[in-house]
């Protein structure tokens, strides 16, 4: 699977990028037909005074459809975890319809 990671308003370190790639690759165990995924990590400066100012948006391309989820949390790791959980549910639902 091809994974494209974009960051806005900050530079991600290698540890965070590896974490994201590892989590996204785990979606393959639910459905092997995933073509590509696009991950956008955003640090929302307008919400800097709030704790949930880190956002993860993930879109995965599968044959005939795209699945998408986005979540906000206090850390990028937590936001990615929540987003992956939402996508796992969508992938399982999509696979059961096949």
Secondary structure, 3 states (H helix, E strand, C coil): CEEEEEEECCCCCHHHHHHHHHHHHHHHHCCCCEEEEEEEEEECHHHCCCCCCEEEEEEEEECCEEEEEEEEECCHHHHHHHHHHHHHHHHHHHHHHC
